Amino acid sequence: MTHIHSCIVSYKRRKLTERTLKSYLATVTVSYSVVIVDNGSPAEVTDWLAALDVPVVLLGENRYPGYATNRGWESMPLETTLLHRIDNDTEFVPGWCDRVLAAFTDPQVGQVGLAAAGDEPWTSMPSWPVGGNSIIRRELYDAGLRYSERPWTADGTMEDHQLTKDVWAMGWQRGWAAEAIVYLGGGDPEYYEQTRRARGLA
């Protein structure tokens, strides 16, 4: 039986985080658990998170998405078969669970990326990173796979890129759940600039 344990990484943007959570809860069709891990948002966000009827971890400082996801995955229940990271600017499209499970029918696929409408999978480059919104098999986690917790650097590899490289190095391939999500915050360059400044990259 499939059980997805999902970690939503939160940093500011309450309205987008709320839409992300609502769309997830409205569209997930398999057994699931979900936790929100917040990367040091202001009280406006953390007070709202603390009142939610889902588990929340407040880190209290601006850590990195890899660190937050690893903390969220630690709370997975025993029945977990798939581990899921969700960025907080995501809206789930109905049917995404079916697309994920279809991608995992290939026994060589260890990681599945949730592609946005219009995204073109890099089918000729099977080790190319799938991005932040992705799902891995539980057995990769049990074998030691984790997100990198290293700080971001301007010339470094981001944690989502490194995860796909590590999946590939472990002998697994990656697949896609095509057009499974839309990005809610893609038109907000100031938010991303603020994020980079907060992490010493700008």
Legacy VTK file of the C-alpha trace (Angstrom):
# vtk DataFile Version 3.0
C-alpha trace
ASCII
DATASET POLYDATA
POINTS 202 float
0.000 0.000 0.000
1.273 3.458 -0.897
1.740 6.044 1.844
3.204 9.450 0.974
4.814 11.489 3.748
4.972 15.087 2.558
7.018 17.986 3.931
6.005 21.529 2.976
8.960 23.882 3.392
7.652 27.274 4.487
9.411 30.643 4.381
7.277 33.809 4.550
4.470 34.037 1.934
1.554 32.978 4.153
-1.057 33.259 1.387
0.908 31.040 -0.979
1.649 28.526 1.769
-2.051 28.397 2.608
-2.978 27.775 -1.027
-0.285 25.107 -1.286
-1.623 23.230 1.752
-5.254 23.538 0.683
-4.560 22.271 -2.824
-2.543 19.348 -1.454
-5.279 18.294 0.979
-7.934 18.654 -1.734
-6.125 16.499 -4.292
-4.103 13.831 -2.465
-5.813 10.483 -3.136
-3.524 7.975 -1.433
-2.724 7.354 2.219
-0.687 10.347 3.371
0.805 12.346 6.207
1.956 15.946 5.957
4.156 18.239 8.042
5.080 21.906 7.546
8.622 22.969 8.468
9.103 26.727 8.678
12.442 28.385 7.957
12.260 31.310 10.371
9.255 33.236 9.065
7.944 36.311 10.938
5.209 36.018 13.569
2.498 36.818 11.024
3.235 33.427 9.443
4.308 31.355 12.446
1.235 32.319 14.501
-0.964 31.151 11.636
1.030 27.944 11.226
0.806 27.151 14.927
-3.002 27.274 14.728
-3.234 24.764 11.882
-4.607 21.275 12.323
-1.473 19.703 10.820
1.937 19.072 12.405
4.251 22.091 12.219
7.951 22.428 13.025
9.180 25.990 13.648
12.936 26.156 13.139
13.137 29.688 14.527
15.833 30.769 12.083
16.373 30.880 8.346
17.918 27.517 7.571
17.981 25.953 4.117
15.345 23.902 2.285
17.454 20.745 2.551
17.776 21.058 6.318
14.040 21.744 6.683
13.064 18.793 4.506
15.333 16.395 6.375
13.717 17.486 9.665
10.254 17.009 8.198
11.037 13.562 6.845
12.220 12.412 10.273
8.590 12.380 11.428
7.396 9.917 8.782
5.173 7.084 10.031
6.306 3.470 9.752
3.995 2.755 6.813
5.633 5.422 4.607
6.627 4.208 1.138
7.266 7.565 -0.584
8.857 10.760 0.769
7.762 14.071 -0.702
9.191 17.604 -0.573
6.898 20.513 -1.405
7.921 24.132 -1.958
5.426 26.660 -0.592
4.609 28.211 -3.964
2.941 25.094 -5.354
-0.609 24.272 -6.390
-1.442 20.619 -6.990
-3.401 19.583 -10.053
-6.100 16.906 -9.625
-4.695 13.553 -10.684
-1.122 14.241 -9.579
-1.087 11.181 -7.331
-1.965 8.921 -10.274
0.816 10.494 -12.338
3.315 9.946 -9.531
2.380 6.297 -9.090
2.524 5.749 -12.842
6.066 7.139 -12.924
7.091 4.805 -10.106
5.867 1.709 -11.961
9.332 1.670 -13.537
11.339 -0.240 -10.902
14.509 1.672 -11.819
13.000 5.076 -10.992
13.958 6.234 -7.498
12.917 9.893 -7.729
9.944 11.528 -9.420
9.741 15.247 -10.079
6.406 17.032 -10.143
6.505 19.032 -13.352
4.567 22.234 -13.904
2.289 22.649 -16.890
4.428 23.270 -19.935
7.660 21.954 -18.431
9.698 19.804 -20.776
11.345 16.792 -19.083
15.007 16.397 -19.968
14.494 12.904 -21.300
17.946 12.830 -22.908
19.659 13.633 -19.581
18.354 11.155 -16.999
20.503 12.532 -14.168
19.357 16.141 -14.685
17.759 17.529 -11.478
13.997 17.435 -11.235
13.654 20.513 -9.009
12.402 21.172 -5.511
9.021 19.455 -5.741
9.946 15.792 -5.856
9.264 12.389 -4.342
11.705 9.593 -3.529
11.250 5.964 -2.636
11.488 5.186 1.072
14.221 2.636 0.419
16.576 5.387 -0.780
16.079 7.195 2.504
16.671 3.967 4.408
19.907 3.570 2.422
21.092 6.985 3.632
19.815 9.477 1.034
19.270 12.956 2.493
19.136 16.492 1.193
22.388 18.400 1.465
22.315 20.788 4.423
25.246 22.892 3.208
24.612 26.638 2.978
23.828 27.983 -0.461
26.682 29.607 -2.324
26.531 31.702 -5.457
28.610 29.177 -7.421
27.471 26.022 -5.616
25.018 23.249 -6.367
21.572 23.750 -4.840
20.242 21.038 -2.579
17.601 19.820 -5.041
20.208 19.429 -7.793
22.507 17.567 -5.418
19.724 15.175 -4.384
19.157 14.066 -7.972
22.904 13.587 -8.448
22.950 11.445 -5.313
19.962 9.407 -6.514
21.809 8.808 -9.781
25.020 7.887 -7.933
23.076 5.274 -5.951
22.150 3.554 -9.206
18.584 4.851 -9.595
16.953 6.883 -12.350
14.512 9.765 -12.118
11.121 10.227 -13.743
8.407 12.844 -14.066
4.786 13.264 -13.036
4.069 15.520 -15.983
1.908 18.616 -15.446
1.153 17.646 -11.835
1.499 21.135 -10.346
1.491 24.825 -11.099
3.814 27.365 -9.492
1.994 30.099 -7.589
5.016 32.308 -6.944
6.835 32.125 -10.239
6.130 35.783 -10.980
7.535 37.102 -7.703
11.213 37.931 -8.364
11.449 40.195 -5.307
10.665 37.259 -3.011
13.510 35.223 -4.485
15.858 38.206 -4.243
14.922 38.593 -0.567
15.612 34.903 -0.037
19.033 35.203 -1.633
19.894 38.267 0.460
18.786 36.529 3.651
21.168 33.685 2.855
24.092 35.925 1.996
24.022 35.413 -1.783
23.242 38.957 -2.915
LINES 1 203
202 0 1 2 3 4 5 6 7 8 9 10 11 12 13 14 15 16 17 18 19 20 21 22 23 24 25 26 27 28 29 30 31 32 33 34 35 36 37 38 39 40 41 42 43 44 45 46 47 48 49 50 51 52 53 54 55 56 57 58 59 60 61 62 63 64 65 66 67 68 69 70 71 72 73 74 75 76 77 78 79 80 81 82 83 84 85 86 87 88 89 90 91 92 93 94 95 96 97 98 99 100 101 102 103 104 105 106 107 108 109 110 111 112 113 114 115 116 117 118 119 120 121 122 123 124 125 126 127 128 129 130 131 132 133 134 135 136 137 138 139 140 141 142 143 144 145 146 147 148 149 150 151 152 153 154 155 156 157 158 159 160 161 162 163 164 165 166 167 168 169 170 171 172 173 174 175 176 177 178 179 180 181 182 183 184 185 186 187 188 189 190 191 192 193 194 195 196 197 198 199 200 201
